[in-house]
Amino acid sequence: MKNQQAANRPDNTAFTQQRLPAWQPMLSAHVVIPGFLLIGMAFIGIGVALYITSQNIQVLEADYTGTGQYTNCSECANMQTTPCICNVTFSLTTLFTAPVFLYYGLSNYYQNYRKYGVSRDDVQLWGDPTRSPADACAPYQYIDSKPIAPCGSIANSMFNDTFSLYQIINGTKKEVPLDGKGIAWWTDYNIKFRNPTQGSLQDAFNGTMKPVNWSKPAYELDLGDPNNNGFLNQDFLVWMRTAALPDFRKLYRRITGGDYALGLPPGDYVLQIEYNYAVKDFGRKKVVLSNVTWMGGKNEFLGIAYLVVGSLCIVMSVVMLVVYAKYKFADENA
């Protein structure tokens, strides 16, 4: 028994016996009060920089649901004509500096609902469209005993409105080039999703059915670019990365080339929308033009949060200084 106890005993080292040197800060008033003051000043400085930068970011939003107080695309809201084409016009008085990003936004759309968020088959999306879809894809697993590719509620509800932007110059339309390359996350395009590698993409999807709400199969999502089809279609990848909040926006295109490399010049513009995605029964949709800075997109909350925390730190340092001075002098007088 003694030998067993000796074998189970930790080694007699400084680490196992907890005899390593340790440092414990002495939090006196001379350290804490200046510390709070310095932290507060640093946070206020960062907050001012973030807030001013956010104010300089240009954002243009237009609700085109077609119902309520917003009349854009009202002729398409009832979805009686498919596809329905509508226009949203706007004017710029100053240069909308590059890089300019075009987003679509949806509200009251709960992509974070658990059953919706898991309604996909990651093995299928990794390049095996003909496999039997996972049970999580139900009820969008099969059509006439054939597997749906891609299966699941997320893919079936993919956003399918399309946008074309034109500048009006002397009464004529000049198309603004929209770049859709590289809008998805690198990890999604290179790691999480794959296309079948054997044969043509169309042959690889033989024996499968397109999702119920899709107008064309996965291998025909982009007829203008054969490399932008299947499970690696950029718009599909953007949609499959579900949003954490019910009001969100997703990247649609970038405006970076041609005559618009420096941004959108002042003038009149028309955004032509092919209205396919019905939302009036549960929420709203909008289109957003925005540019970015070193801190990303427009986000006033971050700067305000830094300012509030910095102000609280300075107030706390003043309060602690008053309390310290009061009791210190009281002890000396005693």
C-alpha positions as CSV (number, residue, x, y, z in Angstrom):
1,M,0.0,0.0,0.0
2,K,2.8,2.4,0.9
3,N,4.6,1.6,-2.4
4,Q,1.4,2.4,-4.3
5,Q,0.9,5.7,-2.5
6,A,4.5,6.6,-3.3
7,A,4.0,5.8,-7.0
8,N,0.9,8.0,-7.1
9,R,2.6,10.9,-5.4
10,P,3.5,13.9,-7.7
11,D,7.1,14.5,-8.3
12,N,8.9,16.8,-5.9
13,T,9.4,19.6,-8.4
14,A,8.5,23.3,-8.2
15,F,5.8,22.9,-10.9
16,T,4.0,19.9,-9.5
17,Q,4.3,21.2,-5.9
18,Q,3.2,24.7,-6.9
19,R,6.4,26.4,-5.7
20,L,6.9,28.4,-8.9
21,P,7.6,32.1,-8.5
22,A,4.4,34.2,-8.8
23,W,3.6,37.8,-9.2
24,Q,0.6,39.4,-7.6
25,P,-0.1,43.0,-8.5
26,M,-0.7,45.4,-5.6
27,L,-3.7,47.4,-6.7
28,S,-3.1,50.7,-4.8
29,A,-4.8,54.0,-5.6
30,H,-1.7,55.2,-7.3
31,V,-2.0,52.4,-9.9
32,V,-5.7,52.0,-10.3
33,I,-6.8,55.6,-10.7
34,P,-4.2,56.5,-13.4
35,G,-4.9,53.1,-15.1
36,F,-8.6,53.9,-15.4
37,L,-7.8,57.4,-16.6
38,L,-5.4,56.2,-19.3
39,I,-7.8,53.4,-20.4
40,G,-10.7,55.9,-20.6
41,M,-8.7,58.3,-22.7
42,A,-7.5,55.5,-25.1
43,F,-11.1,54.3,-25.5
44,I,-12.4,57.8,-26.2
45,G,-9.7,58.4,-28.8
46,I,-10.5,55.1,-30.5
47,G,-14.2,55.8,-30.3
48,V,-13.9,59.3,-31.9
49,A,-11.9,57.8,-34.7
50,L,-14.4,55.0,-35.3
51,Y,-17.4,57.3,-35.1
52,I,-15.9,59.9,-37.5
53,T,-14.9,57.2,-40.0
54,S,-18.3,55.6,-39.8
55,Q,-19.9,59.0,-40.6
56,N,-17.8,59.3,-43.7
57,I,-19.1,56.0,-45.1
58,Q,-21.7,56.6,-47.8
59,V,-24.8,54.4,-47.8
60,L,-27.8,54.6,-50.1
61,E,-30.8,52.3,-49.3
62,A,-34.0,51.7,-51.2
63,D,-36.9,49.5,-50.1
64,Y,-38.4,47.9,-53.1
65,T,-41.0,45.5,-51.5
66,G,-43.7,47.5,-53.2
67,T,-46.1,47.7,-50.3
68,G,-46.8,50.2,-47.5
69,Q,-45.2,53.6,-47.6
70,Y,-42.6,52.5,-50.2
71,T,-43.9,52.5,-53.7
72,N,-40.9,51.2,-55.5
73,C,-41.8,48.1,-57.5
74,S,-45.5,48.2,-56.3
75,E,-46.5,46.8,-59.7
76,C,-44.6,43.6,-58.9
77,A,-45.6,43.1,-55.3
78,N,-48.5,40.8,-56.0
79,M,-46.3,38.5,-58.1
80,Q,-48.9,38.2,-60.9
81,T,-46.3,38.6,-63.6
82,T,-43.2,36.4,-63.5
83,P,-40.6,37.7,-64.1
84,C,-41.6,41.3,-63.3
85,I,-39.2,44.1,-64.2
86,C,-39.3,47.3,-62.2
87,N,-37.0,50.3,-61.8
88,V,-35.6,52.2,-58.8
89,T,-34.2,55.6,-59.7
90,F,-31.8,57.7,-57.6
91,S,-29.5,60.7,-58.0
92,L,-26.0,61.3,-56.7
93,T,-24.8,64.9,-56.0
94,T,-21.2,63.9,-55.1
95,L,-18.9,61.1,-56.0
96,F,-19.8,57.8,-54.4
97,T,-16.2,56.8,-53.8
98,A,-14.9,53.3,-54.6
99,P,-15.0,50.5,-53.7
100,V,-18.8,50.5,-54.0
101,F,-20.7,47.4,-52.9
102,L,-24.2,46.4,-53.9
103,Y,-26.2,44.4,-51.3
104,Y,-29.7,43.0,-51.1
105,G,-31.3,43.1,-47.7
106,L,-34.1,41.1,-46.1
107,S,-36.0,41.8,-42.9
108,N,-38.0,39.6,-40.5
109,Y,-36.3,36.6,-42.2
110,Y,-35.1,34.1,-39.6
111,Q,-32.3,32.2,-41.2
112,N,-31.1,31.4,-37.6
113,Y,-34.1,29.2,-37.0
114,R,-32.6,25.9,-36.0
115,K,-34.5,23.5,-38.3
116,Y,-33.8,25.9,-41.2
117,G,-30.2,26.3,-40.4
118,V,-29.4,22.6,-40.4
119,S,-31.6,21.8,-43.5
120,R,-28.7,21.0,-45.8
121,D,-26.4,18.1,-46.7
122,D,-22.8,19.1,-46.3
123,V,-21.6,15.8,-47.9
124,Q,-23.7,16.4,-50.9
125,L,-22.4,20.0,-51.1
126,W,-18.9,18.7,-51.1
127,G,-19.3,17.3,-54.6
128,D,-21.7,14.3,-54.5
129,P,-25.1,15.5,-55.9
130,T,-26.5,12.1,-56.6
131,R,-26.2,10.7,-53.0
132,S,-29.3,10.1,-50.9
133,P,-29.9,13.5,-49.2
134,A,-29.6,13.7,-45.4
135,D,-32.8,13.5,-43.3
136,A,-32.2,17.1,-42.2
137,C,-33.1,18.2,-45.8
138,A,-36.7,17.1,-45.3
139,P,-39.2,17.9,-46.8
140,Y,-36.9,19.0,-49.7
141,Q,-35.1,15.7,-50.1
142,Y,-36.8,14.0,-53.1
143,I,-39.0,14.7,-56.1
144,D,-40.4,11.6,-57.8
145,S,-37.9,9.5,-55.9
146,K,-35.0,11.5,-57.3
147,P,-32.7,13.4,-55.0
148,I,-32.9,17.1,-55.0
149,A,-29.5,18.8,-55.6
150,P,-28.9,20.9,-53.6
151,C,-31.3,19.7,-51.0
152,G,-32.8,21.4,-48.0
153,S,-34.7,24.5,-47.0
154,I,-31.8,26.9,-47.3
155,A,-31.0,26.1,-50.9
156,N,-34.7,25.9,-51.8
157,S,-35.3,29.5,-50.5
158,M,-32.3,31.0,-52.3
159,F,-32.7,34.7,-53.1
160,N,-33.2,35.1,-56.9
161,D,-33.9,38.8,-57.6
162,T,-31.4,40.1,-60.1
163,F,-30.1,43.7,-60.5
164,S,-28.7,45.8,-63.3
165,L,-27.4,49.3,-62.8
166,Y,-27.4,52.1,-65.4
167,Q,-26.2,55.7,-65.4
168,I,-28.4,58.1,-67.4
169,I,-26.2,60.3,-69.6
170,N,-28.0,62.7,-71.9
171,G,-31.1,60.6,-71.9
172,T,-29.4,57.3,-72.7
173,K,-28.5,54.4,-70.4
174,K,-24.9,53.4,-69.8
175,E,-24.5,50.1,-68.0
176,V,-22.5,50.1,-64.9
177,P,-20.4,46.9,-64.7
178,L,-21.2,44.7,-61.7
179,D,-18.5,42.3,-60.6
180,G,-19.7,39.1,-59.0
181,K,-16.4,37.3,-58.7
182,G,-15.0,36.5,-55.3
183,I,-18.0,37.8,-53.3
184,A,-18.3,34.6,-51.3
185,W,-16.0,33.7,-48.4
186,W,-12.7,32.1,-49.4
187,T,-13.3,29.2,-47.0
188,D,-16.7,28.4,-48.6
189,Y,-15.4,28.5,-52.2
190,N,-12.2,26.5,-51.5
191,I,-13.0,24.2,-48.6
192,K,-16.6,23.8,-47.6
193,F,-18.2,23.4,-51.1
194,R,-17.1,21.3,-54.1
195,N,-18.3,20.5,-57.6
196,P,-18.2,17.0,-59.0
197,T,-14.9,16.4,-60.7
198,Q,-15.8,13.6,-63.1
199,G,-17.3,14.4,-66.5
200,S,-19.2,17.5,-67.3
201,L,-21.2,19.3,-64.6
202,Q,-24.5,18.6,-66.3
203,D,-23.7,14.9,-66.5
204,A,-22.8,14.9,-62.8
205,F,-26.3,16.2,-62.0
206,N,-28.1,13.5,-64.1
207,G,-30.6,11.7,-62.0
208,T,-31.2,14.6,-59.7
209,M,-33.9,17.3,-59.5
210,K,-33.6,21.0,-59.0
211,P,-35.0,22.6,-55.8
212,V,-38.7,23.2,-55.9
213,N,-38.5,27.0,-56.0
214,W,-35.6,27.2,-58.5
215,S,-36.3,28.1,-62.1
216,K,-33.2,26.3,-63.4
217,P,-30.9,23.5,-62.2
218,A,-27.6,24.2,-60.4
219,Y,-25.5,23.6,-63.5
220,E,-27.2,26.5,-65.3
221,L,-27.1,29.2,-62.6
222,D,-24.7,31.3,-64.6
223,L,-24.9,30.7,-68.4
224,G,-22.4,33.5,-69.0
225,D,-19.6,31.9,-66.9
226,P,-19.3,28.1,-67.0
227,N,-17.0,28.3,-63.9
228,N,-19.7,29.9,-61.8
229,N,-22.2,27.0,-61.7
230,G,-23.1,24.1,-59.5
231,F,-22.3,24.2,-55.8
232,L,-19.6,26.8,-56.5
233,N,-21.9,29.5,-57.8
234,Q,-21.0,32.7,-56.0
235,D,-24.5,33.8,-55.3
236,F,-25.4,30.4,-54.0
237,L,-22.4,30.4,-51.6
238,V,-23.3,33.8,-50.3
239,W,-26.9,32.6,-49.6
240,M,-25.8,29.4,-47.9
241,R,-23.9,31.3,-45.3
242,T,-26.9,31.9,-43.1
243,A,-27.4,35.2,-41.2
244,A,-27.4,35.4,-37.4
245,L,-30.1,38.1,-37.1
246,P,-33.5,38.4,-38.7
247,D,-32.6,41.7,-40.5
248,F,-29.6,41.2,-42.7
249,R,-28.0,42.1,-46.0
250,K,-25.9,40.0,-48.3
251,L,-23.3,41.0,-50.8
252,Y,-24.6,40.9,-54.4
253,R,-21.9,42.6,-56.5
254,R,-19.0,45.0,-56.5
255,I,-18.5,48.1,-58.6
256,T,-14.8,48.5,-59.2
257,G,-13.9,48.5,-62.9
258,G,-14.1,50.4,-66.1
259,D,-15.2,54.0,-66.0
260,Y,-16.3,53.5,-62.4
261,A,-13.0,52.4,-60.9
262,L,-13.0,55.6,-58.8
263,G,-16.7,55.1,-57.8
264,L,-20.1,56.3,-59.0
265,P,-19.8,59.9,-60.4
266,P,-22.6,62.4,-59.7
267,G,-25.6,62.0,-61.9
268,D,-28.9,60.1,-62.3
269,Y,-29.1,56.3,-62.1
270,V,-31.6,53.6,-62.7
271,L,-31.5,50.2,-60.9
272,Q,-33.3,47.7,-63.0
273,I,-34.7,44.8,-60.8
274,E,-36.1,41.5,-61.9
275,Y,-38.6,40.9,-59.1
276,N,-38.8,37.2,-58.4
277,Y,-38.6,36.8,-54.6
278,A,-41.9,37.2,-52.7
279,V,-41.5,38.7,-49.2
280,K,-44.7,40.8,-48.6
281,D,-46.3,38.1,-46.5
282,F,-43.6,38.1,-43.9
283,G,-41.1,40.9,-44.3
284,R,-39.5,43.4,-46.6
285,K,-36.5,43.6,-48.9
286,K,-34.2,46.4,-50.0
287,V,-31.2,47.2,-52.1
288,V,-28.2,48.9,-50.5
289,L,-25.2,50.7,-52.1
290,S,-22.3,51.3,-49.7
291,N,-18.6,51.8,-49.6
292,V,-16.2,50.7,-46.9
293,T,-13.1,52.0,-45.0
294,W,-10.4,50.5,-42.9
295,M,-13.0,49.7,-40.2
296,G,-15.4,48.0,-42.6
297,G,-18.9,49.1,-43.3
298,K,-21.0,51.8,-41.6
299,N,-21.3,50.9,-37.9
300,E,-22.0,53.8,-35.5
301,F,-22.6,51.5,-32.6
302,L,-19.0,50.5,-32.3
303,G,-17.7,54.0,-32.0
304,I,-20.5,54.9,-29.5
305,A,-19.7,51.8,-27.5
306,Y,-16.0,52.9,-27.2
307,L,-17.0,56.4,-26.2
308,V,-19.4,55.2,-23.5
309,V,-16.9,52.8,-22.0
310,G,-14.1,55.4,-22.1
311,S,-16.4,58.0,-20.5
312,L,-17.3,55.5,-17.7
313,C,-13.7,54.8,-17.1
314,I,-12.9,58.5,-16.7
315,V,-15.9,59.0,-14.4
316,M,-14.8,56.0,-12.3
317,S,-11.3,57.4,-12.0
318,V,-12.6,60.8,-10.8
319,V,-15.0,59.0,-8.3
320,M,-12.1,56.9,-6.9
321,L,-9.8,59.9,-6.7
322,V,-12.5,61.8,-4.7
323,V,-13.0,58.9,-2.3
324,Y,-9.3,58.3,-2.0
325,A,-8.6,61.9,-1.2
326,K,-11.4,62.1,1.3
327,Y,-10.4,59.1,3.4
328,K,-6.7,59.7,3.0
329,F,-7.0,63.3,4.4
330,A,-9.4,62.1,7.1
331,D,-6.9,59.5,8.3
332,E,-4.1,62.0,8.3
333,N,-6.2,64.5,10.4
334,A,-7.1,61.8,12.8
